[in-house]
Structures are given as C-alpha cells and as structure tokens.
Amino acid sequence: MDRSTQTPKWPIEASRNTAGPHMVRRAVHDLSTDTLQSHNDDIREYIQAFREHLYQLDRAQLGWSIAQELRQLLFLINLGPSFSDFRGHIYQCYKVAGCGDGPELTLDQLMEKAEDEWHRLKLEKKISLGSGFPRRPSMTNSLRPIGQRRVSQIPQPDRIRGHGD
C-alpha cells in the first residue's frame, strides 16, 4: 500500500497545533528547571527567560494553561537558596499561589518584589565585603624608621623640560 494514500493515525484537527509536543515538553521543562543561578544570578535575565518560557506555552495555543498559582510557585522556587528569607516573607505577608491571608500578589508584582530583593542582596553583599576586618596600614614614610625611609626621586631640571632640549 502506498504511504501517500494511508490515512493518518490521528485526526488532522488534533494535529493543527504547530507547536508540537517536543516544543511544549521543552518549554515546560525549561520553565520548571530554569533557575536564577543558571543566569549568573542576574534577576533581570532570569525574569526575562521565565517570561519567555511562559510566552512559548501561551503561543502554543494549547487546550490548557499553567495556573497562575503554579506560575508563582515555579518562579519562587527557582530563585534558589539565597532567596529563602524572601520567600518566607512573601508567604507570611501575602497571598501567593492561593495560600496566605495577606493581599494577593500577581506574578508581575512578585517579579518586581524579587528584583527589589535582588538589589538589596547585592547591596548588602557589597557593603559586607567592604566592611570586613580593617586592612593593615601600609608602611608610609612617616611610619618607617628614619634610616629606612624611601627617598622619592625628584625630577632633574633637564628631565622636566622634556626631550633633551
């Protein structure tokens, strides 16, 4: 029997989705495994990639979508261990992923708060690196014994004029 005359095993209507199961599987996998650390701890890159994964799924025009609550949970979980205090604060003070008693947060609001927290963590790290143990003072001439002081080279008058005039 000629292959061109065979009927497909599934109806054509079911195959109208041009995204394909591999693209959908890949987008769901990336959405669930992509972390802040995989973007060199740059929250802006992570947020952009997360939104891109959501866009790919929305563009696929599937008969289902990922619930907002699950989107929020995936975003929070994939921030990584450095955001554990942030997650705790969010879970305590807001209604996220259907849980909590505080005001409800959208995914965009959650992303904004995560970016603010990222800036706070960077600033905190920068300050803590600068406020470590005091550095040992360098041995300036005033601290050196008189016999060990460095004599600065005073430029000779002919060197000041320049090119051996």
Phi, psi and omega per residue, in radians:
M1 nan 2.370 -3.110
D2 -1.255 2.323 -3.108
R3 -1.128 -0.529 -3.107
S4 -1.201 -0.371 -3.141
T5 -1.688 -0.106 3.122
Q6 -1.239 2.501 3.078
T7 -1.479 2.538 3.129
P8 -1.153 2.699 -3.116
K9 -1.290 -0.336 3.098
W10 -2.161 2.679 -3.129
P11 -1.142 2.612 -3.138
I12 -1.095 -0.618 3.114
E13 -0.987 -0.693 -3.120
A14 -1.230 -0.411 -3.110
S15 -1.702 0.201 -3.114
R16 -1.193 -0.354 3.104
N17 -1.207 2.009 -3.087
T18 -1.435 -0.172 -3.100
A19 -1.145 -0.715 -3.137
G20 1.444 2.595 -3.098
P21 -1.130 -0.512 -3.116
H22 -1.203 -0.691 3.125
M23 -1.159 -0.719 3.135
V24 -1.146 -0.787 3.113
R25 -1.039 -0.757 -3.133
R26 -1.117 -0.761 -3.129
A27 -1.129 -0.736 3.117
V28 -1.160 -0.728 3.109
H29 -1.074 -0.847 -3.135
D30 -1.089 -0.700 3.141
L31 -1.097 -0.649 -3.075
S32 -1.543 -0.309 -3.090
T33 -2.007 -0.242 -3.136
D34 -1.217 2.198 -3.072
T35 -2.103 2.919 3.076
L36 -1.081 -0.671 -3.136
Q37 -1.108 -0.561 3.132
S38 -1.249 -0.137 3.082
H39 -1.980 0.585 3.118
N40 0.925 0.664 3.119
D41 0.985 0.503 3.053
D42 -1.724 1.886 -3.042
I43 -1.099 -0.599 -3.132
R44 -1.144 -0.718 3.093
E45 -1.147 -0.724 3.139
Y46 -1.105 -0.785 3.131
I47 -1.087 -0.755 3.129
Q48 -1.079 -0.768 3.131
A49 -1.149 -0.712 3.124
F50 -1.072 -0.784 3.115
R51 -1.125 -0.637 3.119
E52 -1.124 -0.730 3.104
H53 -1.094 -0.733 3.095
L54 -1.116 -0.700 3.136
Y55 -1.106 -0.721 3.119
Q56 -1.060 -0.716 3.114
L57 -1.201 -0.722 3.120
D58 -1.142 -0.653 -3.130
R59 -1.203 -0.417 -3.109
A60 -1.205 -0.216 3.119
Q61 0.894 0.952 3.111
L62 -1.403 2.897 3.085
G63 -1.397 0.075 -3.132
W64 -2.481 2.885 3.053
S65 -2.490 2.802 3.117
I66 -1.365 2.217 -3.122
A67 -1.049 2.604 3.134
Q68 -1.005 -0.638 -3.137
E69 -1.103 -0.733 3.127
L70 -1.200 -0.649 3.080
R71 -1.038 -0.779 3.132
Q72 -1.107 -0.775 3.139
L73 -1.102 -0.777 3.122
L74 -1.062 -0.748 3.135
F75 -1.074 -0.839 -3.104
L76 -1.138 -0.776 -3.108
I77 -1.103 -0.718 -3.054
N78 -1.382 0.019 3.034
L79 -1.199 -0.493 3.068
G80 1.723 3.118 -3.020
P81 -1.177 -0.465 -3.119
S82 -1.187 -0.243 -3.141
F83 -1.828 0.334 -3.090
S84 -1.129 -0.707 3.087
D85 -1.130 -0.690 3.112
F86 -1.069 -0.803 3.124
R87 -1.066 -0.760 3.112
G88 -1.035 -0.748 3.113
H89 -1.116 -0.759 -3.135
I90 -1.109 -0.801 -3.129
Y91 -1.114 -0.575 -3.126
Q92 -1.335 -0.700 -2.944
C93 -1.729 -0.280 -3.038
Y94 -2.298 2.893 3.010
K95 -1.665 1.936 -3.101
V96 -2.233 2.376 3.112
A97 0.968 0.624 3.088
G98 1.402 0.009 -3.103
C99 -2.052 2.543 3.080
G100 1.964 2.863 -3.081
D101 -1.885 -0.187 -3.074
G102 -1.392 -2.971 3.101
P103 -1.132 2.567 -3.101
E104 -1.349 2.438 3.097
L105 -1.899 2.445 2.995
T106 -1.497 2.951 3.113
L107 -1.094 -0.701 3.128
D108 -1.107 -0.722 3.097
Q109 -1.133 -0.669 3.103
L110 -1.116 -0.715 3.107
M111 -1.131 -0.701 3.099
E112 -1.096 -0.777 3.129
K113 -1.129 -0.645 3.106
A114 -1.158 -0.685 3.114
E115 -1.157 -0.706 3.064
D116 -1.062 -0.745 3.122
E117 -1.128 -0.680 3.122
W118 -1.070 -0.773 3.105
H119 -1.108 -0.706 3.117
R120 -1.093 -0.764 3.135
L121 -1.128 -0.692 3.108
K122 -1.112 -0.765 3.134
L123 -1.133 -0.733 3.114
E124 -1.073 -0.729 3.126
K125 -1.153 -0.731 -3.134
K126 -1.111 -0.737 3.128
I127 -1.159 -0.745 -3.112
S128 -1.170 -0.549 3.094
L129 -1.224 -0.594 -3.129
G130 -1.425 -0.297 -3.063
S131 -1.889 0.488 3.115
G132 -1.235 -2.751 3.120
F133 -1.081 2.523 3.133
P134 -1.104 2.516 3.122
R135 -1.266 2.641 3.077
R136 -1.197 2.306 -3.118
P137 -1.116 2.490 3.118
S138 -1.329 2.717 -3.120
M139 -1.423 1.618 3.058
T140 -1.421 2.933 -3.112
N141 -1.021 -0.587 -3.106
S142 -1.212 -0.394 3.134
L143 -1.610 -0.253 -3.108
R144 -1.439 2.590 3.010
P145 -1.061 2.654 -3.018
I146 -0.972 -0.699 -3.107
G147 -1.223 -0.326 -3.093
Q148 -1.833 0.122 -3.128
R149 -1.205 2.479 3.114
R150 -1.424 2.387 3.107
V151 -1.672 2.139 3.125
S152 -1.303 2.539 3.135
Q153 -1.396 2.092 3.099
I154 -1.565 2.233 -3.111
P155 -1.110 2.429 3.099
Q156 -1.309 2.618 -3.097
P157 -0.983 -0.627 -3.129
D158 -1.255 -0.486 3.095
R159 -1.273 -0.502 -3.133
I160 -1.196 -0.722 -3.111
R161 -1.095 -0.496 3.052
G162 2.134 -2.153 -2.832
H163 -1.455 0.757 3.075
G164 1.167 0.743 -3.120
D165 -0.930 nan nan
